[in-house]
Amino acid sequence: MSIKKLAVNSYSVDIRPDGRNGKRYRKKFPTKTEALKYEKYILSQYHDKAWLEKPKDTRRISALIPLWYKHHGSQLKNGDKDLIRVKAINELMGNPRVCDITNKFMAEFAAERMQSIKATTYNRDIAVISSVFTQLIKSEILQGENPIKGKKQKEKRTELAFLTTEEIKTLLTKLDGDSLKIAKVCLSTGCRWSEGQLLRASDIHNQKITFVDTKNGKPRSVPITKSLFEELSQHKKQGQLFESCYSTFMYRLGTSGIKLPKGQASHVMRHTFASHYMMNGGNLLSLQKILGHGDIKMTMRYAHLAPDYLIEVLDKNPLSNL
């Protein structure tokens, strides 16, 4: 640790930006905030000497990960999980030095990884490690451009699968107990299975469900039918509503005879809600709010299911004027 608490209202910064044999910077501050700012300042100044040619950043990613976690990762909802994932991705990359992450390096890394995984998985990994660099640059711990930004691979687009009305009926007859109730919540609100499973009795009120533990950390409320509201209200009066039953749901789905594309089973309830919502004439902007999408582009994947999608082509094509 470069920052140590000495006593009440006293923090010490002890840092060597160039490693154990480099110049040592030591200073005391009355608050931890000032100590952190000084640490950032020293690190940024070391790598940002305007009058000289920019030196190569020879630090390895493994040396940057603790700094990212300290200044940003630890504040994330799933920070500990993200830390494990970042370390795993870095290990796959071979723990390179920052100065060695070139276009050629990334091209070779992609070619090797794409032999065993899909572009979607690769791009998710790249997005994670790229966010580390982005945050370090914002914190002025790292200088220059993000060497991993824009290095994603082209993904093969697949249609999002959803259940038909008959398939919904078939699946619901296969479920019971908590798995049935969570399925109803997912199909009524478009929530993720994890969001439904973590609901508490206090989240059900005024014929609405408020999802607090969401993927982006922002709560959202969705109206539900009177019958579902009464069913959930009578289920439990306090505490967490449901037991963990995702594996039960996946098993019942697998034995239902319903065929789904590989990798889409986990979100099929969410996709089913969104697809039927649009097919029944729902509004795209409202759907964005219901699903909790931060970017409308995510919601646009369902736009083509609207009954009036591109309907203008019928009377605006050249043959309609003949």
Beta strands, then each sheet from edge to edge (+ up, - down):
strand 1: 3-7
strand 2: 10-15
strand 3: 25-29
strand 4: 204-205
strand 5: 208-211
strand 6: 220-223
sheet 1: 1+ 2- 3+
sheet 2: 4+ 5- 6+
end
